[in-house]
Amino acid sequence: MGNFLYTSMASASEVMRGMADVTHNLANASTPGFRADLSMFKSMAIPGAVNGGGAPKFVRTGVDISAGALQHTGADLDVAVNGAGWIAVQAADGGEAYTRRGDLRLDAVGQLTNGAGQVIIGDGGPLAIPPHSKMEIAADGSISIQPLGQGPDTVALVGRIKLVSLDGDELYKDKAGLLRLKDGANAKEDAAVSLVSGTLESSNVNTVATMVKMIELQRSYESQIKMMKTAADNDRSSAALMKMN
């Protein structure tokens, strides 16, 4: 009886972890450049269980790095990586990380950030843009401005977005949803990576497939709860029989 109840409780707990992961993916289905988490359930043996009993174990297996759809916005500061590649950003801990999110903007002090507030990294570190009346981002990540107070013939190159090319096996996703190199190093800039201006890349979450998975997990969780109730009912019945004897 104990094994039955323990297995159901352990299974329900792991299914809840899976549901949280799927919910996170669904919540970011409209986040530009978001990369879905990949996960699966493995059968894990329960120590001391009779007849090799086991329970499912939730395991995050990696990140789906497949491309999302490109959506033309026409906005000057919207960029999308053209094909393979990543945009370098400064993580909250000061380290370098990578993203496909290209909804760029300027913060209150003139730093170039994305929609999540992550500072974009250039050749020499975080990019700061001087006051200007016009700004353009070229395919190679170069940022040109028309300085404030200057005529349209005056153009100044103020920096270049760091673009890198990385293999999916080299990466892991941190708690902020940014991709990082497993060895902790900073990637080298790759001149072959390019941007498309006035365009955003959508999330690569397959909403329909993810919702189907969520429904399956909800049904599995409900089944485990029913088995827990059955185990409790059986335990009460057994106790009642023992009293009769």
C-alpha positions in Angstrom: 0.0 0.0 0.0 2.9 2.4 0.9 4.5 1.8 -2.5 1.3 2.5 -4.3 0.7 5.8 -2.5 4.4 6.9 -2.7 4.4 6.2 -6.4 1.3 8.2 -7.0 2.6 11.1 -4.9 6.0 11.1 -6.6 4.4 10.9 -10.1 2.0 13.8 -9.3 4.9 15.9 -8.1 6.9 15.3 -11.3 3.9 16.0 -13.5 3.4 19.3 -11.7 7.0 20.2 -12.6 6.3 19.3 -16.2 3.2 21.5 -16.2 5.2 24.4 -14.9 7.7 24.0 -17.8 4.9 23.8 -20.4 3.1 26.8 -18.8 6.4 28.8 -19.1 6.6 28.0 -22.8 3.0 29.0 -23.4 3.4 32.3 -21.5 6.3 33.2 -23.8 4.5 32.2 -27.1 4.3 35.9 -28.0 7.8 36.9 -26.7 10.1 38.0 -29.6 12.9 35.6 -30.2 11.9 33.2 -27.3 13.4 29.7 -27.5 11.2 26.9 -26.0 12.5 24.6 -23.3 12.6 21.0 -24.2 11.8 18.3 -21.6 10.7 14.7 -21.2 9.7 12.1 -18.6 12.0 9.2 -17.7 11.1 6.2 -15.7 13.0 6.2 -12.4 13.2 3.3 -10.0 11.9 3.9 -6.5 14.4 2.7 -3.8 13.0 -0.2 -1.8 10.0 -0.7 -4.1 8.6 -4.2 -4.6 8.9 -5.8 -8.0 11.1 -3.0 -9.4 8.4 -0.3 -9.0 9.1 3.1 -10.5 7.8 6.6 -11.2 8.2 9.1 -14.0 10.9 11.7 -13.5 10.7 15.1 -15.2 13.9 16.0 -17.0 14.7 19.2 -18.9 16.7 18.1 -21.9 17.7 21.4 -23.5 16.5 24.3 -25.6 14.8 24.3 -29.0 17.0 26.6 -31.1 14.9 26.3 -34.3 14.0 29.7 -35.9 10.7 31.5 -35.3 8.8 33.3 -38.0 10.0 36.7 -39.2 7.4 39.5 -38.9 7.9 42.9 -40.7 7.2 45.8 -38.3 8.8 48.7 -40.1 10.2 50.0 -36.8 13.7 51.5 -37.0 14.9 49.7 -33.9 13.4 46.3 -34.5 15.9 43.8 -35.8 15.9 40.0 -36.4 18.9 37.7 -36.9 18.9 36.5 -40.5 19.4 32.7 -40.3 21.7 31.3 -37.7 23.3 33.5 -35.1 22.7 35.3 -31.8 22.8 38.9 -30.4 25.1 39.4 -27.4 23.7 41.0 -24.3 24.8 41.8 -20.8 23.2 39.5 -18.2 22.1 40.7 -14.8 25.4 39.4 -13.2 27.5 41.4 -15.7 28.4 38.4 -17.8 27.8 38.0 -21.5 24.8 36.0 -22.7 23.0 35.5 -26.0 19.4 36.0 -27.3 17.4 36.3 -30.5 15.2 39.0 -29.0 15.5 42.1 -31.2 12.9 44.6 -30.0 15.5 47.2 -29.3 15.1 50.6 -27.6 17.1 53.2 -25.7 16.9 53.5 -22.0 17.0 56.7 -19.9 20.8 57.0 -20.1 21.1 56.2 -23.8 22.1 52.5 -23.5 20.7 50.2 -26.2 18.6 47.5 -24.7 15.9 45.0 -25.8 12.4 44.7 -24.6 13.5 42.7 -21.6 15.8 45.5 -20.5 18.9 43.6 -21.3 21.8 45.8 -22.5 23.1 45.1 -26.0 26.8 44.5 -26.2 29.0 46.0 -28.9 32.6 45.7 -29.9 33.9 47.2 -26.7 31.1 46.4 -24.2 27.6 47.8 -23.6 26.4 50.1 -26.4 25.6 53.7 -25.5 24.1 55.9 -28.2 24.8 59.7 -28.2 21.9 62.1 -28.6 20.6 62.0 -32.2 17.8 62.9 -34.5 18.0 59.7 -36.6 19.4 56.2 -36.0 19.9 53.3 -38.4 21.0 49.7 -37.8 22.7 48.0 -40.8 22.7 44.3 -41.7 26.2 43.8 -40.1 25.0 45.3 -36.8 26.6 48.7 -37.4 24.8 51.6 -35.8 24.8 55.0 -37.5 23.3 58.2 -36.2 22.6 61.7 -37.4 23.9 63.7 -34.4 21.5 66.0 -32.7 21.6 69.4 -34.3 23.5 68.2 -37.4 22.2 68.1 -41.0 21.2 64.9 -42.9 24.6 64.8 -44.6 26.3 64.3 -41.2 26.4 60.6 -40.3 28.4 59.1 -37.4 29.2 55.4 -36.8 28.8 54.9 -33.1 29.1 51.2 -32.6 28.4 47.7 -33.8 26.1 45.1 -32.2 28.1 42.0 -31.4 26.7 39.1 -33.4 27.9 35.5 -32.8 27.3 32.0 -34.2 26.9 29.2 -31.7 26.2 25.5 -31.8 23.1 24.4 -29.8 25.2 21.8 -28.0 27.4 24.5 -26.6 24.5 26.4 -24.9 22.3 26.3 -21.9 19.5 28.6 -20.8 19.9 30.5 -17.5 17.1 31.5 -15.1 16.5 34.8 -17.0 15.9 32.9 -20.3 19.2 33.9 -21.8 21.5 31.5 -23.6 25.1 31.0 -22.3 28.1 28.9 -23.2 28.4 25.9 -21.0 32.2 26.5 -20.6 31.5 30.0 -19.3 33.5 31.7 -22.1 32.5 34.6 -24.3 31.8 33.8 -27.9 33.8 35.4 -30.7 32.1 37.8 -33.0 31.1 36.3 -36.4 31.0 38.6 -39.4 28.9 36.1 -41.3 25.9 36.7 -39.0 23.6 39.4 -40.2 20.4 41.3 -39.2 17.2 42.3 -40.9 16.0 45.8 -39.9 12.4 46.7 -39.3 11.6 43.0 -38.5 11.1 40.9 -35.4 11.5 37.1 -35.0 8.6 35.5 -33.2 8.8 32.9 -30.5 9.4 29.3 -31.7 6.8 27.9 -29.3 4.3 25.7 -31.2 1.2 26.9 -29.4 -1.1 24.1 -30.5 1.3 21.3 -29.7 2.2 22.9 -26.4 -1.5 23.2 -25.4 -2.1 19.5 -26.3 0.8 18.6 -24.1 -0.6 20.7 -21.2 -3.9 18.9 -21.5 -2.2 15.5 -21.4 -0.3 16.5 -18.3 -3.4 17.8 -16.6 -5.1 14.5 -17.2 -2.1 12.6 -16.0 -2.1 14.7 -12.8 -5.8 14.1 -12.2 -5.2 10.3 -12.6 -2.4 10.4 -10.0 -4.7 12.3 -7.6 -7.4 9.6 -8.1 -4.9 6.9 -7.4 -3.8 8.6 -4.2 -7.5 8.8 -3.1 -7.9 5.1 -4.0 -4.8 4.3 -1.9 -6.2 6.2 1.0 -9.6 4.5 0.7 -7.9 1.1 0.6 -5.9 2.0 3.7 -9.0 2.9 5.6 -10.7 -0.3 4.5 -7.8 -2.4 5.6 -7.7 -0.6 9.0 -11.5 -1.3 9.4 -10.9 -5.0 8.7 -8.1 -5.2 11.2 -10.4 -3.8 13.9 -13.0 -6.4 13.1 -10.4 -9.1 13.8 
